[in-house]
Amino acid sequence: MSVFTNHPYITASVLAFTLNIPLGYLRAKSRKYSIQWVLWIHASIPLIVWFRISNDLENWIIIVNIALAILGQFLGSFILHKRIQKR
């Protein structure tokens, strides 16, 4: 069995982080405070909430998921800025 099927808290955390890396990349390409910018920030929330509810996870994981989602957004933005600097 996979670690992800046996440990839904780890899966939720990895999901929150990894989903937000490409979304952070896309967010960094958008004009700040535009509709697209807001969309890329919030796009992962329905999937993460669905996963948390369907696996009956405790509420403390929400704070962990938010922190990891923010880190994923920053990492995606960082990757874009590094790629731009290399040009």
Secondary structure per residue as TSV (DSSP state, phi and psi in degrees):
chain	resnum	aa	ss	phi	psi
A	1	M	-	360.0	148.3
A	2	S	-	-79.2	152.9
A	3	V	H	-63.9	-27.0
A	4	F	H	-74.6	-30.6
A	5	T	H	-80.5	-27.3
A	6	N	H	-87.3	-19.5
A	7	H	-	-131.6	84.0
A	8	P	H	-64.7	-24.8
A	9	Y	H	-68.3	-39.4
A	10	I	H	-67.1	-42.8
A	11	T	H	-60.7	-44.4
A	12	A	H	-61.8	-39.4
A	13	S	H	-68.9	-45.5
A	14	V	H	-63.7	-40.8
A	15	L	H	-61.0	-47.3
A	16	A	H	-60.5	-41.4
A	17	F	H	-71.4	-52.7
A	18	T	H	-70.5	-33.3
A	19	L	H	-64.1	-32.6
A	20	N	H	-85.7	-10.7
A	21	I	H	-64.8	-54.8
A	22	P	H	-67.2	-30.2
A	23	L	H	-68.6	-36.2
A	24	G	H	-66.9	-36.2
A	25	Y	H	-61.3	-47.0
A	26	L	H	-67.6	-38.0
A	27	R	H	-61.0	-40.7
A	28	A	H	-65.4	-22.4
A	29	K	H	-82.7	-14.9
A	30	S	S	-91.1	154.9
A	31	R	-	-67.6	134.9
A	32	K	T	-58.5	135.1
A	33	Y	T	68.6	12.5
A	34	S	S	-80.1	172.1
A	35	I	H	-60.5	-43.6
A	36	Q	H	-61.7	-41.9
A	37	W	H	-59.2	-47.5
A	38	V	H	-64.8	-41.1
A	39	L	H	-59.0	-47.5
A	40	W	H	-65.7	-31.8
A	41	I	H	-68.9	-39.8
A	42	H	H	-100.5	-0.8
A	43	A	T	-62.4	-31.2
A	44	S	T	-83.1	-14.2
A	45	I	H	-59.1	-47.5
A	46	P	H	-58.6	-40.9
A	47	L	H	-67.9	-41.8
A	48	I	H	-66.4	-42.0
A	49	V	H	-64.9	-43.8
A	50	W	H	-59.0	-45.0
A	51	F	H	-62.7	-43.2
A	52	R	H	-64.4	-43.4
A	53	I	H	-70.6	-43.8
A	54	S	H	-66.9	-24.3
A	55	N	T	-100.5	6.2
A	56	D	T	51.4	51.4
A	57	L	-	-83.2	152.8
A	58	E	-	-72.2	162.5
A	59	N	T	-69.8	-24.2
A	60	W	H	-62.2	-24.2
A	61	I	H	-69.0	-19.8
A	62	I	H	-59.8	-46.3
A	63	I	H	-64.0	-41.4
A	64	V	H	-63.0	-44.6
A	65	N	H	-64.3	-39.3
A	66	I	H	-63.5	-45.4
A	67	A	H	-61.9	-43.4
A	68	L	H	-70.2	-34.0
A	69	A	H	-65.1	-40.9
A	70	I	H	-64.4	-42.8
A	71	L	H	-61.3	-40.9
A	72	G	H	-62.8	-40.8
A	73	Q	H	-62.0	-45.1
A	74	F	H	-64.9	-39.9
A	75	L	H	-64.7	-42.7
A	76	G	H	-61.5	-41.9
A	77	S	H	-65.3	-41.0
A	78	F	H	-61.4	-43.4
A	79	I	H	-60.8	-44.4
A	80	L	H	-61.1	-46.7
A	81	H	H	-65.3	-35.3
A	82	K	H	-66.4	-40.0
A	83	R	H	-65.0	-38.2
A	84	I	H	-67.5	-39.8
A	85	Q	H	-64.3	-31.6
A	86	K	H	-71.0	-20.0
A	87	R	-	-72.4	360.0
